[in-house]
């Protein structure tokens, strides 16, 4: 979708200033939000990572741009819990459960949370169809403007690049976010020249590499 999260190439937001020795979290509650999200997904809830990203992207631009990173995470967590009837507004206000227990799949106990947070995962899948493109192929990204989740950035649509690497088949986020199943597709690392993305005034030495799924691409 064309939401506030898709900032690539936009001006007016100031420079990106890396924080030296930046800690993983700037406050204790941020780590708790991360743990809650991962633990909840491991408790059998009826949503997935791509659905979570779609909820974050659905925030109104003013809200999205005024929230911190983990505030946006907390929004998606509470929104999905409420949407699926696992919490109610009074429980969120009270900070604890009211009435009977509710859970979507199985109970994840506190002692099991760290293992869930640190467990490696993979979105790599096997597919029968061969890859359409190979390293060195010239491809053009499609000009799409879906109302749902996509991993094709707005600034890189209808642009010509070169396949730099074939990653294998991965869960297709556009389908997974919409509840249509994993629908695994081939994924490629595609390199674009800066001037292809931003015109003749761009730095001639700049290149941008993006991981893009096969449905986003056509031969150039």
C-alpha positions, 0 to 999 in steps of 0.5 A: 500500500502507499502509506506513510511507512514508504518514505524512500526518496522523500524529502523534508524529514532531515538527515539520518543520524546513526546513534553511536553504540545504540542500545537494542532498546531505549526503555524497558517497555520496548523490550517487553513489546518485542517479547509480547509480539513474538510470544503472541505469534508463538501462541497460535494466534490467527495472524502472521508477520505480514498481517502485522506489517499490514496493520502497522501500515494502515495507521493514519500518516499523522499517527504513524509519523508521530509514533516511535518504532515500538509504539507502532509495534504496540499498536499492531499488537493491541489492534490484532488482539482486539480484532480477534476478540482476545482482549477488550477495551476495558482489559487494555485500560485495566492492564489485566484480564477481566473475566474468563481466560481467552487464548487463540491456540495454546498457552505460552508460559513465561518460562517459554518466552525467551526460547520463542523470541530467540528461536530461528525462523525461515520463510524459505519454501520449496516450489515446483516452478523454476525461477523465471530470472537468473543473475545478470538478467535485466528486469523492470519492476511493475507499476503497482499501487495495491491497497494491501501490503506489498514489499515493492517500495513506491520509489522503485516501481516501473524501474529497470535493474539487474538481478544480482542474486537468486534467493530461492522461493519465499513466502509471498508477503502480498498474499500472506498479509491478505490471508490468502496463504503463503503462495511462495514465490521466487525472490531476487536481489535486484540492483538499481542505479541511483539515477534510474530511481531518482533521475539525472541529478542523483549521485552517479556512483549510487546503487540501491539493492532490493529483495523483490519477489518474482510477481513484482518483475518483468523482463526489461 
